[in-house]
Amino acid sequence: MENTMKTRDLAEVDAEIKAAKEALKDVHGKETEVYARIVGYYRAVRNWNKGKTEEFKHRKMFSVDNVPEAITQDAAEKEKVSAPVKAVAGDLHYDFFFRQTCPNCPPVKAYVAELSVSGKSINVDTKEGLAQAAAKGVFAAPTVIVYNENNEEVARAHNVQELSAIFEPVALAV
């Protein structure tokens, strides 16, 4: 048997390496498929209609570093202003919006039942309750809207923690 293996010298190997490096400088691969979340599920961007594709091009990723300083200062000032309003003890009353099938409503219902503040419970499963909720911009159950003596809304809460933040300072102030 004859050895069919070809021997190469160093110059030939160097030439092959140089040719391979040159070929790698100009590589063209296949187009990458981009998936993005649209209406609750991920879908290939190339399958979107014109309007959604245009919207995707203008989409910006949120980054806290890119938030202007003025916006964060305004938010902090609003927070400072709204905190004392919640802590003012006075003739407060509330509207508690709930649903019969709501799993988060019983703890809130128990909390408002223990309050020394008067209020009413509104079942949004009824026509009247739904109309009242829509009129006051309530879109989630449970929601508790707290009013002052002038019947002005001073706070909204959706769970026991938020209610505690509203009523605990009032209890301490009294």
C-alpha positions as CSV (number, residue, x, y, z in Angstrom):
1,M,0.0,0.0,0.0
2,E,1.1,3.3,-0.9
3,N,1.0,6.4,1.4
4,T,-1.4,8.8,-0.3
5,M,-0.8,11.6,2.2
6,K,0.7,14.7,0.7
7,T,3.4,16.5,2.6
8,R,3.3,20.2,2.7
9,D,6.0,22.6,3.6
10,L,5.7,25.6,5.9
11,A,5.1,28.1,3.1
12,E,2.1,26.2,1.9
13,V,0.6,26.0,5.4
14,D,1.2,29.8,5.9
15,A,-0.5,30.5,2.6
16,E,-3.6,28.5,3.6
17,I,-3.8,30.3,7.0
18,K,-3.5,33.7,5.3
19,A,-6.2,32.8,2.8
20,A,-8.5,31.6,5.6
21,K,-7.9,34.8,7.5
22,E,-8.8,36.9,4.4
23,A,-12.0,34.9,3.9
24,L,-13.0,35.4,7.5
25,K,-12.8,39.2,7.1
26,D,-15.7,39.2,4.7
27,V,-18.2,36.8,6.2
28,H,-21.9,37.2,5.4
29,G,-24.2,35.1,7.5
30,K,-27.9,34.5,7.4
31,E,-30.3,37.2,8.7
32,T,-31.0,37.0,12.4
33,E,-34.6,36.5,13.3
34,V,-35.7,39.0,16.0
35,Y,-38.6,38.1,18.3
36,A,-40.4,40.6,20.5
37,R,-43.4,40.5,22.7
38,I,-46.6,41.6,21.1
39,V,-50.1,41.3,22.6
40,G,-49.0,38.8,25.3
41,Y,-46.7,36.5,23.3
42,Y,-43.4,36.5,21.4
43,R,-43.6,36.6,17.7
44,A,-41.0,37.2,14.9
45,V,-40.8,40.9,14.0
46,R,-40.7,40.1,10.3
47,N,-44.2,38.8,10.5
48,W,-45.6,42.0,11.9
49,N,-47.7,44.4,9.9
50,K,-46.4,47.8,8.7
51,G,-47.7,49.8,11.6
52,K,-46.4,47.4,14.3
53,T,-43.0,47.3,12.6
54,E,-42.8,51.1,12.5
55,E,-43.7,51.2,16.2
56,F,-41.0,48.6,17.0
57,K,-38.4,50.8,15.2
58,H,-39.3,53.7,17.5
59,R,-39.5,51.7,20.7
60,K,-37.1,52.7,23.4
61,M,-35.8,50.6,26.2
62,F,-36.4,52.1,29.7
63,S,-33.4,52.9,31.7
64,V,-33.4,54.7,35.1
65,D,-30.2,56.4,34.0
66,N,-32.0,58.1,31.1
67,V,-34.8,59.7,33.3
68,P,-34.3,63.4,33.5
69,E,-33.5,64.8,36.9
70,A,-36.6,67.1,36.9
71,I,-39.0,64.2,36.6
72,T,-37.5,62.4,39.6
73,Q,-37.6,65.6,41.6
74,D,-41.2,66.3,40.7
75,A,-42.2,62.7,41.8
76,A,-40.4,63.2,45.1
77,E,-42.2,66.5,45.7
78,K,-45.6,65.0,44.9
79,E,-44.8,62.2,47.3
80,K,-44.0,64.7,50.1
81,V,-47.1,66.7,49.4
82,S,-49.5,63.7,49.4
83,A,-48.1,62.1,52.6
84,P,-49.4,64.7,55.1
85,V,-52.9,64.7,53.5
86,K,-53.2,61.0,54.3
87,A,-52.1,61.5,57.9
88,V,-54.6,64.3,58.7
89,A,-57.2,63.0,61.1
90,G,-60.7,64.3,60.3
91,D,-64.1,63.2,59.2
92,L,-62.9,60.6,56.8
93,H,-65.1,58.0,55.0
94,Y,-64.5,55.5,52.3
95,D,-66.1,53.5,49.4
96,F,-65.0,49.9,49.2
97,F,-65.4,48.3,45.7
98,F,-65.4,44.5,45.7
99,R,-66.4,41.5,43.7
100,Q,-67.9,38.3,45.0
101,T,-65.3,36.1,43.2
102,C,-62.3,38.3,44.0
103,P,-59.6,36.3,45.9
104,N,-58.0,39.5,47.2
105,C,-61.2,41.2,48.6
106,P,-61.7,39.3,51.9
107,P,-58.6,40.6,53.6
108,V,-59.4,44.2,52.6
109,K,-63.0,43.7,53.6
110,A,-61.9,42.5,57.1
111,Y,-59.5,45.5,57.4
112,V,-62.1,48.1,56.6
113,A,-64.6,46.4,58.9
114,E,-62.2,47.0,61.8
115,L,-61.7,50.7,61.0
116,S,-63.3,53.4,63.1
117,V,-64.0,55.3,59.9
118,S,-67.4,55.0,58.3
119,G,-67.8,53.8,54.8
120,K,-69.9,51.7,52.4
121,S,-69.2,48.5,50.5
122,I,-70.1,48.5,46.8
123,N,-70.4,45.2,44.9
124,V,-69.3,45.8,41.3
125,D,-70.9,42.6,40.2
126,T,-74.2,44.5,40.3
127,K,-75.3,47.0,37.6
128,E,-75.5,49.9,40.1
129,G,-72.1,49.0,41.6
130,L,-70.5,48.8,38.2
131,A,-71.9,52.2,37.3
132,Q,-70.5,53.7,40.5
133,A,-67.1,52.1,39.9
134,A,-67.0,53.4,36.3
135,A,-68.0,56.9,37.4
136,K,-65.2,57.0,39.9
137,G,-62.6,55.4,37.6
138,V,-62.3,52.1,39.5
139,F,-60.9,49.4,37.3
140,A,-59.7,46.8,39.8
141,A,-61.1,45.0,42.8
142,P,-60.5,45.5,45.6
143,T,-60.3,49.3,45.6
144,V,-60.9,51.5,48.6
145,I,-61.3,55.3,48.0
146,V,-60.9,57.5,51.0
147,Y,-62.6,60.9,51.2
148,N,-62.2,63.8,53.5
149,E,-64.9,65.9,55.2
150,N,-65.3,67.9,52.0
151,N,-66.0,64.7,50.1
152,E,-62.7,65.1,48.2
153,E,-60.7,61.9,47.4
154,V,-57.5,61.9,49.5
155,A,-56.3,58.3,48.8
156,R,-56.8,55.0,47.0
157,A,-55.8,51.6,48.1
158,H,-55.9,48.1,46.6
159,N,-54.6,46.0,49.4
160,V,-54.1,45.8,53.2
161,Q,-50.6,47.2,53.0
162,E,-51.7,50.3,51.2
163,L,-54.6,50.7,53.6
164,S,-52.2,50.4,56.6
165,A,-50.0,53.2,55.1
166,I,-53.1,55.4,54.9
167,F,-54.7,54.7,58.3
168,E,-51.8,53.8,60.6
169,P,-50.5,57.5,60.6
170,V,-54.1,58.7,61.3
171,A,-54.3,56.3,64.3
172,L,-50.9,57.6,65.6
173,A,-51.9,61.3,65.2
174,V,-55.1,60.9,67.2
